[in-house]
Structure formats: C-alpha cells, structure tokens
Amino acid sequence: TARSMHVHGDADRMVSTARMEALASSFTSPSFFRHAGGHGVPFSKEFRDALKAFVFDDTDTAVSAKCDPLPPASVPVGKPRHSLTPTRFLFVNGVGPCVGVSTERVAECFGEFGHVDRVDVFDPSMARCVVTMRTLEDAERAQAATHETCRPDLGDRRLWVQFSSDPDTVEEEPEVAKQEELWCAAVRDSAALGVPGATLIEDFVTEREELEMLACVDGDERWQRLAKRKVLHYGYAFDYGTRDANEPTKPMPAFVNEILTRASALNALGAGECLDCDQLTVNEYVCGVGIAPHVDTHSAFGATIMSLSLAGRAVMEFRLHEGGDSNEPSERRAILMPPRSLLVLHGEARYRWLHYIPHRKRDALVGEDECETREERRVSFTFRSRREGACACEWPEACDSRAGAA
C-alpha cells in the first residue's frame, strides 16, 4: 500500500481543506503537514524535518509526530500603519508563513536584538508581519540591523523593516476614506486646464489611421521592456540613463510626415516647430500603469513636445513646485487625454511644469460623480526634436543647461 503525505496551507485559496482531505481519504493512513501559509510548499525547518521523517522512516508514527500543525499566528486587532517616529512595533515586509517562514523563525531572528514579545500576521496570504519588541531601544536596534538586508536564517529573503503603529490599536478611519477624493480631478479641455502652453486637440487622427499606426508599431520586433511598460524608438534611441537621445536607430515610420504636417497647421502654441521633430518614442501602457513626474531634459530636446494617445485614454497631471524644497507641489492640474487626441506642450508647459501619468486604473473627472475606467491598453507616441546647443529658456531654475533642476 502506497504511503502518502499531504501538505496544506491554512491560507490556501486554491485548494480547500475539504478537497485535500477527500484526496487523502484515497490512501491508507495518510500523513498530514499543515502550515499557516498559502498555496505552496514551505521551506521551514519544521517541514524539512517532517519530510525527512516521511521519506526515511517506514512507520507512520514518526511522521505524525513531525507533522503536527504549526501553532496559529496571532491576528492583530487593527491594521498596522506606518509610524514616522520610532515605536516598539516593526512592520516587516518580505517574510511570513505564506513563503514558508514561520513566525517562530521570525521571532528567533529578531530575538538577536532584544526580547520579542510576539509576532503578528495580519494577512496570511501575504509575506508581511509585525514584530513587537519588548523595549523601544530593542526595536531601534533591530530596525537598524535588518532593514534592507537578506537574512540567511529567514531564507535569504530581502527585508523591508519600518516602524509601525500598535497592531492592537484600532484607529478610526478618516471621514474622507475614498482614495479618489485625494486625486487631482481632470478637466476635458486645455482652456480649463490653465497650464500656459498646453493644448489638447481631440480626434487628431481617425479611427482608421489609429489602427494603421498601431499595426505598424506592433509589427516592429525591437520593443524593449522596462519595469512596467514597453518602449520603442525611432530616429534616435532615448537613453534612460542620460535622458538624452544621440544614438541613431530605425528611421521614422512613413506615417510620421503626415502627422507632423497636420500638427504644424494647428492653432496651438509651438505647433509650427513640430516639423523639426526627429525623435519618436512609443510607449505601451497596460491599465493601471503610468509614468513618474518629470520634465523632458531641456538640454536634449527642443521647445515643443507632442504626445498622441492611441487605443486608450489616460489623465496627464501637471505639477508646479515653488517656494523651497517641499515635495508637495504648489499647484496641481490634470487633463483627460481621450483616444486619438494630441497634446502639444510648448513654453511654460514644456519647460517649467512637471507632467506625468498617475499609476491607477480609473480617473476622477471634474463635474462627474463616477470615475472613468481606463482601457486595457494605451499606446502613446511622443514626438520631439533634438536640440543643438544649450537651452536658453525663461526658466533657469528648472534648466539643466544652467545647472537647474531639470
């Protein structure tokens, strides 16, 4: 009769306990190893010992002794929150029962730096826990020694350790709980946006032209994958290290000449300069992905930048930082870019304001009760002209040609 050992996690959301036990009933005297993690095999010492006993011991009694369930991890009353000041409580990201690291092992590791009162797991399906040290001094010592390190005794997993609120304290949720209410709601036209030099042109290309342009770039085999998006360059390759474009690459696609000619006739600031565009970057974003706040490098590119949105919509937010080194912007404005729309940035909008696409799947709009959900895919075409010589814009504080912030 075949012997069997069945491994199951209390937080397993793919295979229920009933299904596991139904399978086990097909065997004679099945052995069990239950752990506090999810759908996976743990690599804890307890499991290794149990597995060795099962493989090398012919009797089920030794296996049963090794396969006792792990003691359940305590669940905190409240949801821990980041603390700006040191506390006895350490939020530890990177380890937990779901990745085979038991709370006992976590306690033993942090016990090197002082007495550990307890280890709490507030979501068994995630590799996170809260370690409560006996004293504040112990917690400070443990945080300094373990933050951004890989501990061999915790499976060489990289840890992120920060001070936390008391997990037993239930904090009242603020009245404004919706994340949307903290967003910068977007307007639908550039006049309402109020950023000098920013002009939105809706339906700049037809649906047929949109499909033809997408088919052209989709058939290009040179796509590069960045952390969260794919990129493609024409004319000159954009260097994400220097934020410049000097290396020649594949020539512009055939459709570019028509796009630039049409754009040059627009009643938009700087549109007439777009005929000089010699660099095109194509970005593919999946729903929920954006790009960080930035100003296109002054010393690298000219006075006009154009962004054409195809296949999906997104909100572009503009930020202005004035008056000191505060990370909080003094002004925030946002505009919705529908599919097939062209956004032209010139002058102040191009040189002074940071622009970015927020990382989210829906956007709040001025005057609308409901958010608009983005499409599954958005492809942007950014047209730029490379600069010859230093930038002489009106905003030296933001200009890298004059040792500014750009």
Buried (B, 14 or more C-beta within 10 A) or exposed (E): EEBBBBBBBBBBEEEEEEEBEEBBEEBEEBBBBBBBBBEBEBEBEBBEBBBEBBEEBEEBEBBBEBBEEBEEBBEBEEBBEEBEEEBBBBBBBBBBBBBBBBBBBBBBBBBEBBEBBBBBBBEBBBBBBBBBBEEBEBBBBBBEEBEEBEBEEBBEBEBEBBBBBBBBEEEEEEEEEEEEEEBBBBBBEBEEBEBEBBBBBEEBBEEEBBEBBBEBBEEEEEEEEEEEBBBBBBBBBBEEEEBBBEEEBBEBBEBBEEBBEBBBEBEBBBBBBBEBBBBBBBBBBBBEBBBEBEBBBBBBBBBBBBBBBBBBBBBBBBBBBEEEEEEEBEEBBBBBBBBBBBBBBBBBBBBBBBBBBBEBEBBBBEEEEEBBEBEEEBBBBBBBBBBEEEBEBEBBEBBBBBEBEB
